[in-house]
Structures are given as C-alpha cells and as structure tokens.
Amino acid sequence: MSFFSFDIIVAAANFLYSLGMLLKFAAFVWLCVKQPGLTRPYRVPARLSAAVVLCLVPSAFLVFVMAIAGWKVYAISAAFTAACAGSCSLLFSLFLSVCNWL
C-alpha cells in the first residue's frame, strides 16, 4: 500500500468502510422484517418503513462515495476483500477439520 498516494489509500478505506456499512444496514432491515420480536440490547422506536427510510439516506451517500472511486480503488478493495474472504474460509475449514466436522 505504501506505493499508492494518500488519496488512493483514503479512498480505498472509504470504499471498504462503505461496503461494511451497507451490509450492516441490510442486516438491520432484514432482522426487522424476519424477526421483529427478537430481544435486542436497543430497540429502534420506529416501524419498518421508518427504519428503511433511516437507512436509505446514508446508504445513498455511501453508494455515491463508492461510485466516484477510481479503478485503483476498485482493484485495491477487491484484493483486500478476496484476501480476507480467503483467509477466513481457510481458517474456518481448518477449524472444521480439527473438530472432525468435515
């Protein structure tokens, strides 16, 4: 990463942060739909439609941030995502084999 400019590094960090936040928003809405009675540490005092609207505004901004990124940012983000997904799947398969679940 040290051979990229500071702007590219910050843009890649923003891109990866945006991916994570979009997944959190999707999980929040999904839980509101699928398991509305689930006990939670904090319950949002709104109906599903208000929760969706609350997630749409920051989601639109995050999609905009992701859309204006350049090809270098896409490449860096894809490489980091693939490396993390590969590492996690390798560790998970090792865990399954150690526990004799495979």
N, C-alpha and C positions, 0 to 999 in steps of 0.2 A: 504494500500500500504506500510505501514511502516515495515511490517514483511518480505518484499521481499528485496533482495540485491540491491545495487545501480545499478549493471549491468543489472538486470532484469527490473528495473524501466526505465532505459535509453533505453533499447531495446524495451520496450512496447511503450515508447514515439516515438521512431523512426518508429515503425510499424504503429502507428496511424497517424503520420505525412505522411508516405508514402501512406497510403490509401487516405488521403486528396489531396495530390499532384497528384496522379493518376486520381482522379475524376476531378481535375482542368484541367489536360492535355486532358482528354476525352471531357470535356465541350468546351475547346478551339478548338479542331479539329471539334467537332460537329457543333459549331457555324460557323466555316469557311466553312463547307460543306452546312449546311442548310440555313444560312442567310449571304451570302458573302457581301451583300450591306448594312448591318446594320451599322449605325453610332456608332463609338466606341471612347472612350477617346484617345486610342492609336491604330493605325493600324500597324500590323506587315508587313514590306515591303517585303513580300515573297509570293510565290504561295502556294497552298495547299500542294504540295509534299514537299516543303522545311519546312513548318510548321510541317508536320508529322515527318520528319527526325529530326527536332529540338526537338520534344517531345520524340522520340524513345530512344535517348541516356540516358537522365535522368530517363526515365521510366524503362529501363533495369537495371540501378543501383538500383532503388527503389524496383523492383521485387527481385533482388538479396538480398537486405537488408531484405526484408520480408521473403525470402526463408530460410535464415540461422537462423531465430529466433527459439527459442525452444518452447516446448509445454506450458510452463508457460506464455510466451509472447502471444501466441495464445489465451490462456484462459483469460488473463487479457484484451486483446484487444477486444475479443468477449463480455466480461462482460461490458466493458465501452461502446462499440457500442450499445449493447442491452439496456443499461440503458439510454443512450442519445436518442435513437430512441423511446423508450417507453415514456420518459418524453416529447419529442417533440410531439408525437402523442396524448398524454393526453392533453397537453396544446392546441393543435390545435382543438381537439374535444370540449374542454371547450369553446374556442373562438367561434366555430361554433354554439354551443348551446346558448351562451349568445347573439349572433347576430340573433338568431332564423333562422339559415340557415340549421339546421338539421331537 
